[in-house]
Amino acid sequence: MAKSRKTREAGGSDAGNAAPARLVRDSFTMPADDFALVAVLKGRALQVQRPAKKSELLRAGLHALAALSPQALADALDALAPVKAGRPKKK
């Protein structure tokens, strides 16, 4: 029997009794320039023959931020332009 999509994305394995990681679906808003960086990073990953999904890039970024010192994390957050919370209004 084929594994479900959620199991494959979570890195689940048919061998062993370990339950796959629970997946959480969420959405957020970011500036268009930051969103364009996703395409740039996907292209850079392709240059080293490692295709990457948007979710993989975001997860890798979270792991990179988690490795920073508290002050370096604060500096990285302070460097971001503020974004208005909530969904953009429909036109």
Helices and strands as residue ranges (DSSP letters): H 5-9, H 32-47, H 54-66, H 70-78
